[in-house]
Structure formats: C-alpha cells, structure tokens
C-alpha cells in the first residue's frame, strides 16, 4: 500500500544520513583520517542512503505518474510538471539560501571547509 508521508519520512531520514556523512568528511576526517572504522562507516551509510533515496524517489514518481493517468485517463504533462515544480522549487530555493548563508559565515570567520 502507498503511504506518501511514510516514504517521504524515509527519504528525509536518508537525506539526514547523507548530510551527517558530509559533516563527517568535513569535521571528523581531519582528526581520524580518511581510512579506518569511523570514515568507512560514514562512507557506507552515505552510499547506501543515496542509493535507497533514489530507489524510493523513482517509486514515488512512478506512482505519481500512474495516479495522473488514472485521474485523467491519459498522462497529462501539464499537471505533472506543475505539481513537480510546486513541490521541488520552494525547498530548492531554501537550500540555495542556506548554502549562501553558510558560505558567507565560512568566508567571514575564515573557517576551514
């Protein structure tokens, strides 16, 4: 059975794991090195998280397309594109804003990274 909130929760958790993996590369690797148990664990978690994230995303997009076909009797590109843009654009812009703010903090305080 399809439960969009549950699958999106899984995807959010996986995205957080990837983010933690990136933090580990930035802040832990200088202390532990790039090989060993800790870096290998973060690499493994990040790699599998990305793979599972994309598998779930493909499933959700396919389910969305099938829902579009069942509602309209055929695949209506305009409905699909409008729903994708409305869903993806706001978090995309928020992530760009966050990245710019983090860059400015790193640049202003002359931090490593």
N, C-alpha and C positions, 0 to 999 in steps of 0.2 A: 504494500500500500504506500502511496505517495504522501509524505508529510514534509512540506516545504520548509517549515520552521525548524524541524529536526535536522534536515540536511544542511540548511544554512548555518545552524549551530555547529554542526560538524565542520563545515568549511571554515567558519570563524575560528574554531579551536585549532584547526590545521594551520591557518594563517598566523595565529599567535605563536605556534611552534616554530614556524619559519622565521618569524621576527626574532624570537629568542635565539635561534641559530645564528642570525646575523649579529645580534648583540654579543654572542659568544665569540664570534670571529673578531669583532672589534675590541672587546674588552678583556676576554679571557685568554685568547691566543698569545698575546704578548707575555703573559705570566706562565702559561702551561706549555707553550709551543704549539706547533701545528700537527703534532703526532702524539699519540697516547690515548688513554681511555676517554678522557673528557672531550677532546676535539672529535674523536671518532664517534662518540655518542651523539654529539650535536650534529655532525655531518649526516649520520644515519637518520636521525629524527627529521632533519630538514629535507633530505632527499625523499624519504617516504611520505612526508607531509605534502610536498609539492605534487608527487605522483597521485596520491589519493585525492587531493584537492581537484586536480584536473579531471580525474575519473568522475567524481561527483558532479563537477560542473557540466561535463558532457551529458551525464544522465539528466540533469535538471533542464538543460537546453533542449534535449530531445523531448522530454516530457512537455515542455512549453510549446514546442512546435506541434506535437500531437494534439495538445489542448486547443491550439489555434485552428488546426484542421477540423477538429470535432465541433467547434463553435461556428465556423464559417462554411463548412463543407469543402473547403479548399484552403491552401496555405495563403494567407493574406500578409504579404511582406510589410505593408504599412503598419499594421497592428503590431507585428513582431518587432520591427525596428523602433517604433515609438516606445514600446514597453521596455526594450533593452536600453535605450538612451535614457529614459526616465529613471531606470534602476541603477545604471552604471555611472552616469555623469556626476551626480552630486557627491558620492564618495570619492570619485576620481579627483574632483576639484579640491575636496578636503585634504586628500593625501598630497596633492601638489602644494597646497598652502602649508601643511605640516612640514613637508620636506624643505621648503624655502625658509621657514622659521628655524628649523634645526640647522640648516646650513648657516644662517646668519648668526646663530648662537655659537656654533663651532668657529666661525670666522672671527666673530667679535672677541671671544675669550681665548682665541688661539689654541683650541683643544686639538688633541690627536684624533685623527679619524677623517 
